[in-house]
Amino acid sequence: MPLLNLVPDNGNRFVADVEKHSSIALWAPPEGGIEGNYQRRLRGIGYRTQILTAKGLGDISRFLLESHGVRPAHLGKKDKRVFTLPPELAIYMDTLPASAKGFVLWIIEGKVLSLFELESLVGLPAAVPKLKVIVEVGSDYNIRWMPLEQAVSKMAEGR
């Protein structure tokens, strides 16, 4: 029975905070695995989730909200080409079923993002209805979270 007492929260508080604040900063243990329980909890109550890595995203607001160009590797044999892709969030939100409670964009490796990029993620749920944003901004011994806006202001003070 003592193993059951190691888990102080079964995910209800996390889900309540996600629904209340819409954008969450998350610290998880570096070995990983426990955040999958929270993702499963969100999917269980009706949210669709998509995991993106922060590395290589480029301009986040343009990647998520506007059409953007992608240039494949140029090997010297053909002309340089740029393929225009639709906004990433439009792809997810257009395929969101009517029965879904919302869409959660889970961004891993968020510690590589600048304060400006994190601030743009804070305002993203206000611009796109039914969107929630969770950013893994670091690692810790235990899983913990706070509103992303509050985390950004603390990071800005620490500079």
DSSP file with accessible surface (Angstrom, degrees, kcal/mol):
  #  RESIDUE AA STRUCTURE BP1 BP2  ACC     N-H-->O    O-->H-N    N-H-->O    O-->H-N    TCO  KAPPA ALPHA  PHI   PSI    X-CA   Y-CA   Z-CA
    1    1 A M    >>        0   0  172      0, 0.0     3,-1.0     0, 0.0     4,-0.7   0.000 360.0 360.0 360.0 -27.1    0.0    0.0    0.0
    2    2 A P  G >4  +     0   0  100      0, 0.0     3,-0.5     0, 0.0     4,-0.4   0.804 360.0  65.8 -63.8 -24.2    2.8    2.5    0.5
    3    3 A L  G >4 S+     0   0  136      1,-0.2     3,-1.0     2,-0.2     4,-0.4   0.853  95.7  56.7 -65.0 -31.7    3.5    2.7   -3.2
    4    4 A L  G X4 S+     0   0  119     -3,-1.0     3,-0.8     1,-0.2    -1,-0.2   0.806 100.1  59.2 -68.9 -27.0    0.1    4.2   -3.8
    5    5 A N  G << S+     0   0  133     -4,-0.7    -1,-0.2    -3,-0.5    -2,-0.2   0.595  87.9  74.9 -78.0 -10.2    0.9    7.1   -1.4
    6    6 A L  G <  S+     0   0  130     -3,-1.0    -1,-0.2    -4,-0.4    -2,-0.2   0.766  83.5  71.5 -71.3 -25.4    3.9    8.1   -3.5
    7    7 A V    <   -     0   0   96     -3,-0.8    -1,-0.1    -4,-0.4     3,-0.1  -0.802  62.7-177.0 -94.5 102.8    1.7    9.7   -6.1
    8    8 A P  S    S+     0   0  127      0, 0.0     2,-0.4     0, 0.0    -1,-0.2   0.769  70.7  29.9 -73.0 -23.7    0.3   12.8   -4.5
    9    9 A D        -     0   0   22      1,-0.1     0, 0.0     3,-0.0     0, 0.0  -0.998  59.5-155.2-139.8 134.1   -2.0   13.8   -7.4
   10   10 A N        -     0   0   99     -2,-0.4    -1,-0.1    -3,-0.1    -3,-0.0   0.319  66.4 -84.7 -91.8  10.1   -3.7   11.6   -9.9
   11   11 A G  S  > S+     0   0    2     30,-0.0     4,-2.5    31,-0.0     5,-0.2   0.271 101.8 110.1 111.1 -11.1   -3.9   14.3  -12.5
   12   12 A N  H  > S+     0   0   92      1,-0.2     4,-2.4     2,-0.2     5,-0.2   0.918  82.3  47.3 -64.2 -42.3   -7.1   16.1  -11.5
   13   13 A R  H  > S+     0   0  145      2,-0.2     4,-2.3     1,-0.2    -1,-0.2   0.895 111.9  51.4 -66.2 -38.4   -5.2   19.2  -10.3
   14   14 A F  H  > S+     0   0    0      2,-0.2     4,-2.5     1,-0.2    -2,-0.2   0.948 111.0  47.1 -63.0 -47.5   -3.1   19.3  -13.5
   15   15 A V  H  X S+     0   0   13     -4,-2.5     4,-2.5     1,-0.2     5,-0.2   0.918 111.5  51.7 -62.5 -40.9   -6.2   19.1  -15.7
   16   16 A A  H  X S+     0   0   50     -4,-2.4     4,-2.1    -5,-0.2    -1,-0.2   0.912 111.0  47.7 -62.9 -40.9   -7.9   21.8  -13.7
   17   17 A D  H  X S+     0   0   39     -4,-2.3     4,-2.8     2,-0.2     5,-0.4   0.887 110.4  51.8 -68.1 -37.7   -4.8   24.1  -14.1
   18   18 A V  H  X S+     0   0    0     -4,-2.5     4,-2.0     1,-0.2    -2,-0.2   0.937 113.1  44.9 -63.4 -44.3   -4.6   23.4  -17.8
   19   19 A E  H  < S+     0   0   67     -4,-2.5    -2,-0.2    -5,-0.2    -1,-0.2   0.866 117.5  45.2 -69.1 -32.3   -8.3   24.4  -18.2
   20   20 A K  H  < S+     0   0  159     -4,-2.1    -2,-0.2    -5,-0.2    -1,-0.2   0.930 126.9  24.5 -76.2 -46.0   -8.0   27.4  -16.0
   21   21 A H  H  < S-     0   0   66     -4,-2.8     2,-0.7    -5,-0.2    -3,-0.2   0.661  81.2-152.6 -98.8 -20.7   -4.7   28.9  -17.4
   22   22 A S  S  < S+     0   0   29     -4,-2.0   111,-2.9    -5,-0.4     2,-0.4   0.144  77.8  60.7  70.1 -23.3   -4.6   27.5  -20.9
   23   23 A S  E     -a  133   0A   7     -2,-0.7   125,-2.3   109,-0.2   126,-0.4  -0.975  68.3-175.9-137.3 126.2   -0.8   27.7  -21.1
   24   24 A I  E     -aB 134 147A   0    109,-2.6   111,-2.7    -2,-0.4     2,-0.4  -0.947  20.9-145.6-126.7 137.8    1.3   25.8  -18.6
   25   25 A A  E     -aB 135 146A   0    121,-3.1   121,-1.9    -2,-0.4     2,-0.4  -0.880  27.6-163.3 -96.9 134.4    5.1   25.5  -18.0
   26   26 A L  E     -aB 136 145A   0    109,-2.9   111,-1.8    -2,-0.4   112,-1.0  -0.955  18.3-165.3-127.2 137.4    6.1   22.0  -16.9
   27   27 A W  E     +aB 138 144A  32    117,-2.9   117,-2.3    -2,-0.4   112,-0.2  -0.990  20.9 176.9-116.5 126.9    9.2   20.6  -15.2
   28   28 A A  E     -a  139   0A   5    110,-1.5   112,-1.0    -2,-0.5   114,-0.1  -0.899  39.2 -85.3-128.1 157.3    9.5   16.8  -15.4
   29   29 A P    >   -     0   0   15      0, 0.0     3,-1.5     0, 0.0     6,-0.2  -0.329  39.8-123.5 -59.7 143.1   12.2   14.3  -14.3
   30   30 A P  T 3  S+     0   0  100      0, 0.0     3,-0.1     0, 0.0   111,-0.1   0.774 108.2  63.6 -65.4 -24.2   14.9   14.0  -16.9
   31   31 A E  T 3  S-     0   0  157      1,-0.1     0, 0.0     2,-0.0     0, 0.0   0.710  97.8-156.0 -73.9 -15.0   14.4   10.2  -17.2
   32   32 A G    <   +     0   0   30     -3,-1.5    -1,-0.1     1,-0.1     2,-0.0   0.018  54.3 107.3  73.5 178.0   10.9   10.9  -18.5
   33   33 A G    >>  +     0   0   53     -3,-0.1     3,-0.7    -4,-0.0     4,-0.5  -0.220  66.1  80.5 107.6 -41.9    7.8    8.8  -18.5
   34   34 A I  H >> S+     0   0   62      1,-0.2     3,-1.2     2,-0.2     4,-0.8   0.845  83.8  63.1 -72.0 -28.7    5.7   10.4  -15.9
   35   35 A E  H 3> S+     0   0   33      1,-0.3     4,-2.1     2,-0.2    -1,-0.2   0.787  90.8  68.7 -67.3 -21.9    4.5   13.2  -18.2
   36   36 A G  H <> S+     0   0   23     -3,-0.7     4,-2.6     1,-0.2    -1,-0.3   0.842  92.9  58.5 -62.8 -30.2    2.8   10.5  -20.3
   37   37 A N  H <X S+     0   0   77     -3,-1.2     4,-1.9    -4,-0.5    -1,-0.2   0.897 107.2  46.3 -64.6 -39.3    0.4    9.9  -17.4
   38   38 A Y  H  X S+     0   0   21     -4,-0.8     4,-2.0     2,-0.2    -2,-0.2   0.866 111.6  51.0 -72.6 -36.1   -0.7   13.5  -17.6
   39   39 A Q  H  X S+     0   0   19     -4,-2.1     4,-2.4     2,-0.2    -2,-0.2   0.923 110.6  49.5 -64.2 -42.7   -1.1   13.4  -21.4
   40   40 A R  H  X S+     0   0  148     -4,-2.6     4,-2.2     1,-0.2    -2,-0.2   0.885 108.2  54.0 -64.1 -36.2   -3.2   10.2  -21.0
   41   41 A R  H  X S+     0   0   77     -4,-1.9     4,-1.1     2,-0.2    -1,-0.2   0.923 109.1  48.0 -64.1 -43.0   -5.3   12.0  -18.4
   42   42 A L  H ><>S+     0   0    0     -4,-2.0     5,-2.1     1,-0.2     3,-0.5   0.915 112.7  48.1 -64.4 -43.1   -6.0   14.9  -20.9
   43   43 A R  H ><5S+     0   0  115     -4,-2.4     3,-1.1     1,-0.2    -1,-0.2   0.860 105.8  60.8 -64.7 -33.4   -6.9   12.5  -23.7
   44   44 A G  H 3<5S+     0   0   67     -4,-2.2    -1,-0.2     1,-0.3    -2,-0.2   0.783 104.1  47.5 -66.3 -28.0   -9.2   10.6  -21.3
   45   45 A I  T <<5S-     0   0   63     -4,-1.1    -1,-0.3    -3,-0.5    -2,-0.2   0.399 132.4 -83.2 -96.9   4.6  -11.4   13.6  -20.7
   46   46 A G  T < 5S+     0   0   29     -3,-1.1    55,-2.5     1,-0.3    56,-0.8   0.497  82.7 130.9 117.1   3.3  -11.7   14.5  -24.4
   47   47 A Y  E   < -c  102   0A  13     -5,-2.1     2,-0.4    54,-0.2    -1,-0.3  -0.662  47.5-139.0 -87.0 144.7   -8.7   16.6  -25.4
   48   48 A R  E     -c  103   0A 133     54,-2.5    56,-3.4    -2,-0.3     2,-0.3  -0.823  24.6-157.4 -93.3 142.2   -6.7   15.7  -28.5
   49   49 A T  E     -c  104   0A  28     -2,-0.4     2,-0.4    54,-0.2    56,-0.2  -0.911  16.6-173.8-125.4 150.3   -2.9   16.1  -28.0
   50   50 A Q  E     -c  105   0A  68     54,-1.9    56,-2.9    -2,-0.3     2,-0.5  -0.981  15.4-146.7-139.8 130.1    0.1   16.6  -30.3
   51   51 A I  E     +c  106   0A  71     -2,-0.4     2,-0.3    54,-0.2    56,-0.2  -0.851  20.5 176.6-100.5 127.1    3.7   16.6  -29.2
   52   52 A L  E     -c  107   0A  24     54,-2.6    56,-2.7    -2,-0.5     2,-0.4  -0.951  25.8-128.9-123.4 148.1    6.2   18.9  -30.9
   53   53 A T  E     -c  108   0A  56     -2,-0.3    56,-0.2    54,-0.2    54,-0.1  -0.783   9.6-142.6 -94.1 142.4    9.8   19.4  -30.2
   54   54 A A  S >  S+     0   0    5     54,-2.2     3,-1.5    -2,-0.4     4,-0.3   0.743  74.0  99.2 -75.0 -22.1   11.0   23.0  -29.8
   55   55 A K  T 3  S+     0   0  122      1,-0.3    -2,-0.1    53,-0.2    53,-0.1  -0.486  94.9   7.1 -71.1 126.7   14.3   22.3  -31.5
   56   56 A G  T 3  S+     0   0   86     -2,-0.3    -1,-0.3     2,-0.0    -2,-0.1   0.554  88.5 122.1  83.9   8.4   14.2   23.4  -35.1
   57   57 A L    <   -     0   0   22     -3,-1.5     2,-0.3     1,-0.2    -2,-0.1   0.831  47.3-170.4 -71.9 -32.0   10.8   25.1  -35.0
   58   58 A G        +     0   0   51     -4,-0.3     2,-0.9     4,-0.1    -1,-0.2  -0.565  63.9  14.1  78.2-136.9   12.2   28.5  -36.1
   59   59 A D  S  > S-     0   0   92     -2,-0.3     4,-2.7     1,-0.2     5,-0.2  -0.604  74.2-162.9 -75.9 107.2    9.7   31.3  -35.8
   60   60 A I  H  > S+     0   0    2     -2,-0.9     4,-2.6     1,-0.2     5,-0.3   0.913  83.4  49.1 -64.4 -46.5    7.0   29.7  -33.6
   61   61 A S  H  > S+     0   0   43      1,-0.2     4,-2.4     2,-0.2     5,-0.4   0.911 115.4  45.0 -64.0 -38.2    4.2   32.1  -34.3
   62   62 A R  H  > S+     0   0  116      2,-0.2     4,-1.8     3,-0.2    -1,-0.2   0.923 113.2  50.5 -70.0 -41.9    4.7   31.9  -38.1
   63   63 A F  H  < S+     0   0   39     -4,-2.7    25,-2.2     1,-0.2    -2,-0.2   0.903 120.8  34.5 -61.5 -39.8    5.1   28.1  -38.0
   64   64 A L  H  < S+     0   0    2     -4,-2.6    25,-1.6    23,-0.2    26,-0.5   0.823 131.5  24.6 -87.5 -31.7    1.9   27.7  -36.0
   65   65 A L  H  < S+     0   0   72     -4,-2.4     2,-0.3    -5,-0.3    -3,-0.2   0.613 114.1  47.4-114.1 -15.9   -0.4   30.4  -37.3
   66   66 A E  S  < S-     0   0   95     -4,-1.8    22,-0.3    -5,-0.4     2,-0.1  -0.873  86.5 -92.7-127.4 160.1    0.8   31.4  -40.9
   67   67 A S        -     0   0   65     -2,-0.3     2,-0.3    20,-0.1    -3,-0.1  -0.476  51.5-171.4 -65.7 141.0    1.7   29.7  -44.1
   68   68 A H  E     -E   85   0B  15     17,-2.0    17,-3.2    -2,-0.1     2,-0.3  -0.967  20.3-116.8-141.5 152.3    5.4   29.1  -44.1
   69   69 A G  E     -E   84   0B  44     -2,-0.3     2,-0.4    15,-0.2    15,-0.2  -0.682  19.1-163.5 -92.3 143.2    8.0   28.0  -46.6
   70   70 A V  E     -E   83   0B  60     13,-2.9    13,-3.1    -2,-0.3    -2,-0.0  -0.994   3.7-160.1-124.8 128.5   10.2   24.9  -46.2
   71   71 A R        -     0   0  160     -2,-0.4    11,-0.2    11,-0.2     3,-0.1  -0.928  12.6-144.8-111.8 113.8   13.3   24.4  -48.2
   72   72 A P        -     0   0   66      0, 0.0     9,-0.2     0, 0.0    -2,-0.0  -0.246  42.7 -70.4 -69.4 167.3   14.6   20.9  -48.6
   73   73 A A        -     0   0   90      1,-0.1     2,-0.6     7,-0.1     0, 0.0  -0.282  47.2-133.6 -59.8 137.2   18.3   20.1  -48.7
   74   74 A H        -     0   0   93      1,-0.1    -1,-0.1    -3,-0.1     6,-0.1  -0.839  22.0-177.5 -97.2 119.4   19.9   21.3  -51.9
   75   75 A L        -     0   0  153     -2,-0.6    -1,-0.1     3,-0.0    -2,-0.1   0.324  48.6-108.1-101.1   6.7   22.2   18.6  -53.3
   76   76 A G  S    S+     0   0   58      2,-0.3    -2,-0.1     1,-0.1     4,-0.1   0.409 100.6  88.4  89.3  -5.0   23.4   20.6  -56.3
   77   77 A K  S    S+     0   0  188      2,-0.1     2,-0.3     1,-0.0    -1,-0.1   0.714  87.7  33.9 -98.8 -25.2   21.5   18.7  -59.0
   78   78 A K  S    S-     0   0  139      1,-0.1    -2,-0.3     3,-0.0     3,-0.1  -0.798  92.9 -80.9-127.3 169.7   18.2   20.6  -59.0
   79   79 A D        -     0   0  139     -2,-0.3     2,-0.3     1,-0.1    -1,-0.1  -0.314  54.9 -96.2 -65.0 153.5   17.0   24.1  -58.6
   80   80 A K        -     0   0  147     -6,-0.1     2,-0.3    -4,-0.1    -1,-0.1  -0.565  50.2-165.9 -70.7 131.0   16.5   25.4  -55.1
   81   81 A R        -     0   0  126     -2,-0.3     2,-0.4    -9,-0.2    -3,-0.0  -0.905  18.0-157.7-123.0 150.4   12.8   24.9  -54.2
   82   82 A V        -     0   0   79     -2,-0.3     2,-0.5   -11,-0.2   -11,-0.2  -0.994  10.2-156.6-126.6 122.8   10.6   26.3  -51.5
   83   83 A F  E     -E   70   0B 107    -13,-3.1   -13,-2.9    -2,-0.4     2,-0.5  -0.863  12.9-139.0 -99.1 130.7    7.5   24.4  -50.6
   84   84 A T  E     -E   69   0B 104     -2,-0.5   -15,-0.2   -15,-0.2   -17,-0.1  -0.795  20.6-167.9 -93.0 125.5    4.7   26.4  -48.9
   85   85 A L  E     -E   68   0B  74    -17,-3.2   -17,-2.0    -2,-0.5     3,-0.1  -0.830  22.5-111.8-110.6 150.1    3.0   24.6  -46.0
   86   86 A P        -     0   0   62      0, 0.0   -20,-0.1     0, 0.0   -19,-0.1  -0.278  54.0 -72.5 -71.3 165.3   -0.2   25.6  -44.3
   87   87 A P     >  -     0   0   24      0, 0.0     4,-1.5     0, 0.0   -23,-0.2  -0.326  41.1-131.7 -58.9 138.6   -0.1   26.7  -40.7
   88   88 A E  H  > S+     0   0   36    -25,-2.2     4,-1.6   -22,-0.3   -24,-0.2   0.899 105.3  50.5 -62.1 -42.2    0.5   23.8  -38.4
   89   89 A L  H  > S+     0   0    4    -25,-1.6     4,-3.2     1,-0.2     5,-0.3   0.851 104.0  59.2 -67.5 -31.3   -2.3   24.6  -36.0
   90   90 A A  H  > S+     0   0   33    -26,-0.5     4,-2.2     1,-0.2    -1,-0.2   0.895 103.4  52.8 -63.2 -37.4   -4.8   24.9  -38.9
   91   91 A I  H  X S+     0   0   73     -4,-1.5     4,-1.0     1,-0.2    -1,-0.2   0.942 115.5  39.4 -62.2 -46.3   -4.0   21.3  -39.8
   92   92 A Y  H  < S+     0   0   33     -4,-1.6     4,-0.3     1,-0.2     3,-0.2   0.913 117.1  47.7 -71.5 -42.9   -4.8   20.1  -36.2
   93   93 A M  H >< S+     0   0   40     -4,-3.2     3,-0.8     1,-0.2    -1,-0.2   0.833 108.1  55.0 -71.9 -31.1   -7.8   22.4  -35.5
   94   94 A D  H 3< S+     0   0  135     -4,-2.2    -1,-0.2    -5,-0.3    -2,-0.2   0.805 110.9  45.6 -70.1 -28.8   -9.5   21.6  -38.9
   95   95 A T  T 3< S+     0   0  102     -4,-1.0    -1,-0.2    -3,-0.2    -2,-0.2   0.387  84.2 118.3 -94.5   4.9   -9.3   17.8  -38.1
   96   96 A L    <   -     0   0   28     -3,-0.8     7,-0.1    -4,-0.3    -3,-0.0  -0.569  66.6-126.9 -73.0 120.7  -10.6   18.3  -34.5
   97   97 A P    >   -     0   0   40      0, 0.0     3,-1.4     0, 0.0    -1,-0.1  -0.319  14.9-118.5 -67.2 155.9  -13.8   16.4  -34.1
   98   98 A A  T 3  S+     0   0  103      1,-0.3    -2,-0.1     3,-0.0     0, 0.0   0.787 113.2  59.8 -65.0 -26.1  -16.8   18.3  -32.8
   99   99 A S  T 3  S+     0   0  113      2,-0.0    -1,-0.3     3,-0.0     2,-0.1   0.632  83.0 104.8 -78.3 -12.1  -17.0   15.9  -29.8
  100  100 A A    <   -     0   0    7     -3,-1.4   -53,-0.2     1,-0.1     3,-0.1  -0.428  67.6-142.8 -72.6 143.1  -13.4   16.9  -28.7
  101  101 A K        -     0   0  100    -55,-2.5     2,-0.3     1,-0.3   -54,-0.2   0.794  67.6 -59.9 -73.7 -29.2  -13.1   19.1  -25.7
  102  102 A G  E     -c   47   0A   0    -56,-0.8   -54,-2.5     2,-0.0     2,-0.4  -0.980  54.6 -81.3 169.7-171.3  -10.1   20.9  -27.2
  103  103 A F  E     -cd  48 131A   8     27,-3.1    29,-2.6    -2,-0.3     2,-0.5  -0.982  27.9-156.9-127.3 130.8   -6.6   20.6  -28.5
  104  104 A V  E     -cd  49 132A   0    -56,-3.4   -54,-1.9    -2,-0.4     2,-0.7  -0.941   2.8-158.4-110.6 120.6   -3.4   20.4  -26.4
  105  105 A L  E     -cd  50 133A   0     27,-2.9    29,-2.6    -2,-0.5     2,-0.7  -0.890  12.3-165.1 -96.2 110.1   -0.1   21.4  -28.0
  106  106 A W  E     -cd  51 134A   0    -56,-2.9   -54,-2.6    -2,-0.7     2,-0.6  -0.883   2.1-164.8-102.5 113.5    2.6   19.7  -25.9
  107  107 A I  E     -cd  52 135A   0     27,-3.3    29,-2.9    -2,-0.7     3,-0.4  -0.879   4.0-163.3-105.6 117.5    6.0   21.2  -26.7
  108  108 A I  E     +c   53   0A  51    -56,-2.7   -54,-2.2    -2,-0.6   -53,-0.2  -0.540  69.9  29.7 -94.0 164.3    9.0   19.2  -25.4
  109  109 A E  S >  S+     0   0   72     -2,-0.2     3,-1.4   -56,-0.2    -1,-0.2   0.838  70.1 156.1  56.5  37.4   12.6   20.5  -25.0
  110  110 A G  G >   +     0   0    1     26,-1.9     3,-1.6    -3,-0.4    27,-0.2   0.567  49.7  87.0 -71.3  -6.2   11.2   24.0  -24.4
  111  111 A K  G 3  S+     0   0  135     25,-0.5    -1,-0.3     1,-0.3    26,-0.1   0.703  81.5  61.6 -68.1 -14.9   14.3   25.0  -22.5
  112  112 A V  G <  S+     0   0   75     -3,-1.4    -1,-0.3     2,-0.0     2,-0.2   0.569  84.6 101.0 -85.5  -7.5   15.8   26.0  -25.9
  113  113 A L  S <  S-     0   0   17     -3,-1.6     2,-0.1    -4,-0.1   -58,-0.0  -0.518  72.0-125.8 -79.3 145.8   13.1   28.7  -26.4
  114  114 A S     >  -     0   0   52     -2,-0.2     4,-2.3     1,-0.1     5,-0.2  -0.323  27.4-104.7 -80.5 168.9   13.8   32.3  -25.8
  115  115 A L  H  > S+     0   0   26      1,-0.2     4,-2.6     2,-0.2     5,-0.2   0.887 122.3  54.7 -62.0 -37.5   11.7   34.5  -23.5
  116  116 A F  H  > S+     0   0  148      2,-0.2     4,-1.9     1,-0.2    -1,-0.2   0.913 108.7  47.6 -62.4 -42.3   10.2   36.1  -26.5
  117  117 A E  H  > S+     0   0   49      2,-0.2     4,-1.5     1,-0.2    -2,-0.2   0.904 111.9  49.8 -67.3 -38.4    9.1   32.8  -27.9
  118  118 A L  H  X S+     0   0    4     -4,-2.3     4,-1.4     1,-0.2    -2,-0.2   0.897 108.6  53.3 -66.3 -38.2    7.7   31.7  -24.6
  119  119 A E  H  X S+     0   0  102     -4,-2.6     4,-1.4     1,-0.2    -1,-0.2   0.879 106.0  53.3 -63.8 -36.0    5.7   35.0  -24.4
  120  120 A S  H  X S+     0   0   37     -4,-1.9     4,-0.6     1,-0.2    -1,-0.2   0.856 106.9  52.5 -68.2 -30.7    4.3   34.3  -27.8
  121  121 A L  H  < S+     0   0    1     -4,-1.5     3,-0.3     1,-0.2    -1,-0.2   0.792 101.3  61.5 -73.1 -26.6    3.1   30.9  -26.6
  122  122 A V  H  < S+     0   0   31     -4,-1.4     4,-0.3     1,-0.2    -1,-0.2   0.925 109.2  41.0 -63.3 -42.5    1.4   32.5  -23.6
  123  123 A G  H  X S+     0   0   41     -4,-1.4     4,-1.2     1,-0.2     3,-0.5   0.564  92.6  89.1 -83.9  -6.4   -0.9   34.5  -25.9
  124  124 A L  H >X S+     0   0    9     -4,-0.6     4,-1.8    -3,-0.3     3,-0.6   0.909  81.9  53.8 -62.7 -44.1   -1.6   31.7  -28.3
  125  125 A P  H 34 S+     0   0   15      0, 0.0     6,-0.4     0, 0.0    -1,-0.2   0.829 105.6  55.6 -63.3 -26.5   -4.6   30.1  -26.6
  126  126 A A  H 34 S+     0   0   97     -3,-0.5    -2,-0.2    -4,-0.3    -3,-0.1   0.848 110.7  45.2 -71.0 -30.8   -6.3   33.6  -26.6
  127  127 A A  H << S+     0   0   70     -4,-1.2    -1,-0.2    -3,-0.6    -3,-0.1   0.788 116.3  45.9 -82.1 -28.7   -5.9   33.7  -30.4
  128  128 A V  S >< S-     0   0   21     -4,-1.8     3,-1.2     3,-0.1    -1,-0.2  -0.948  85.5-134.2-120.6 112.8   -7.0   30.2  -31.2
  129  129 A P  T 3  S+     0   0  100      0, 0.0     3,-0.1     0, 0.0    -3,-0.1  -0.302  87.1  19.1 -65.7 150.4  -10.2   28.9  -29.4
  130  130 A K  T 3  S+     0   0   98      1,-0.2   -27,-3.1    -5,-0.1     2,-0.4   0.615  95.5 129.7  67.3  15.7  -10.1   25.5  -27.8
  131  131 A L  E <   - d   0 103A   3     -3,-1.2     2,-0.4    -6,-0.4    -1,-0.2  -0.847  34.8-176.2-104.3 137.4   -6.3   25.5  -27.7
  132  132 A K  E     - d   0 104A  32    -29,-2.6   -27,-2.9    -2,-0.4     2,-0.4  -0.968  10.8-153.8-124.6 144.2   -4.2   24.7  -24.7
  133  133 A V  E     -ad  23 105A   0   -111,-2.9  -109,-2.6    -2,-0.4     2,-0.4  -0.980  11.1-177.4-124.7 129.7   -0.4   24.9  -24.6
  134  134 A I  E     -ad  24 106A   0    -29,-2.6   -27,-3.3    -2,-0.4     2,-0.5  -0.998   7.0-170.3-125.4 127.0    2.0   22.9  -22.4
  135  135 A V  E     -ad  25 107A   0   -111,-2.7  -109,-2.9    -2,-0.4     2,-1.0  -0.975  20.1-142.0-122.0 123.7    5.7   23.6  -22.6
  136  136 A E  E     +a   26   0A  27    -29,-2.9   -26,-1.9    -2,-0.5   -25,-0.5  -0.754  28.4 172.6 -81.1 105.1    8.3   21.5  -20.9
  137  137 A V  E     -     0   0A  13   -111,-1.8     2,-0.3    -2,-1.0  -110,-0.2   0.469  55.0 -25.0 -98.9  -2.6   10.8   24.2  -19.8
  138  138 A G  E     -a   27   0A  15   -112,-1.0  -110,-1.5     2,-0.0     2,-0.3  -0.985  65.4 -88.2 178.4-173.1   13.1   22.2  -17.7
  139  139 A S  E     +a   28   0A  60     -2,-0.3     2,-0.3  -112,-0.2     3,-0.0  -0.891  33.9 168.1-123.6 155.2   13.8   19.2  -15.5
  140  140 A D        -     0   0   53   -112,-1.0     4,-0.0    -2,-0.3    -2,-0.0  -0.942  48.2-102.5-153.4 169.0   13.3   18.6  -11.8
  141  141 A Y  S    S+     0   0  205     -2,-0.3     2,-0.3  -112,-0.1    -1,-0.1   0.869 108.8  27.8 -67.8 -37.9   13.3   15.6   -9.4
  142  142 A N  S    S-     0   0  125   -114,-0.1     2,-0.2    -3,-0.0  -115,-0.0  -0.885  97.1 -96.8-119.3 157.6    9.5   15.7   -9.3
  143  143 A I        +     0   0   26     -2,-0.3     2,-0.3  -115,-0.1  -115,-0.2  -0.506  52.7 161.4 -74.0 136.0    6.9   16.8  -11.8
  144  144 A R  E     -B   27   0A 103   -117,-2.3  -117,-2.9    -2,-0.2     2,-0.3  -0.978  13.5-174.8-150.0 159.5    5.7   20.4  -11.2
  145  145 A W  E     +B   26   0A  30     -2,-0.3  -119,-0.2  -119,-0.2    -9,-0.0  -0.969   7.8 179.4-151.7 163.2    4.0   23.0  -13.2
  146  146 A M  E     -B   25   0A  27   -121,-1.9  -121,-3.1    -2,-0.3    -2,-0.0  -0.951  50.6 -67.8-155.8 164.4    2.8   26.6  -13.1
  147  147 A P  E  >  -B   24   0A  23      0, 0.0     4,-2.2     0, 0.0  -123,-0.3  -0.333  44.5-128.7 -57.7 138.9    1.1   29.0  -15.5
  148  148 A L  H  > S+     0   0    0   -125,-2.3     4,-2.7     1,-0.2     5,-0.2   0.874 107.4  57.2 -60.7 -36.7    3.4   29.8  -18.4
  149  149 A E  H  > S+     0   0  140   -126,-0.4     4,-2.0     1,-0.2    -1,-0.2   0.926 108.6  46.3 -61.3 -42.1    2.9   33.5  -17.9
  150  150 A Q  H  > S+     0   0   87      2,-0.2     4,-2.1     1,-0.2    -1,-0.2   0.907 112.3  50.7 -67.6 -40.2    4.1   33.3  -14.3
  151  151 A A  H  X S+     0   0    2     -4,-2.2     4,-2.3     1,-0.2    -2,-0.2   0.901 109.2  51.2 -65.0 -40.0    7.1   31.2  -15.3
  152  152 A V  H  X S+     0   0    8     -4,-2.7     4,-2.3     2,-0.2    -1,-0.2   0.915 109.3  50.1 -64.6 -41.4    8.1   33.6  -18.0
  153  153 A S  H  X S+     0   0   55     -4,-2.0     4,-1.8     1,-0.2    -1,-0.2   0.901 111.2  49.1 -66.4 -36.0    7.9   36.5  -15.6
  154  154 A K  H  X S+     0   0  110     -4,-2.1     4,-1.6     1,-0.2    -1,-0.2   0.897 111.3  49.6 -67.7 -38.4   10.1   34.6  -13.1
  155  155 A M  H  X S+     0   0   64     -4,-2.3     4,-0.5     1,-0.2    -2,-0.2   0.877 109.7  51.6 -66.3 -37.4   12.6   33.8  -15.9
  156  156 A A  H >< S+     0   0   48     -4,-2.3     3,-0.7     1,-0.2    -2,-0.2   0.871 108.9  50.5 -67.8 -36.0   12.7   37.5  -16.9
  157  157 A E  H 3< S+     0   0  157     -4,-1.8    -1,-0.2     1,-0.2    -2,-0.2   0.858 105.2  58.1 -68.3 -33.5   13.4   38.5  -13.3
  158  158 A G  H 3<        0   0   70     -4,-1.6    -1,-0.2    -5,-0.1    -2,-0.2   0.599 360.0 360.0 -74.7 -10.0   16.2   36.0  -13.1
  159  159 A R    <<        0   0  222     -3,-0.7    -3,-0.1    -4,-0.5    -4,-0.0  -0.150 360.0 360.0 -70.3 360.0   18.1   37.5  -16.0
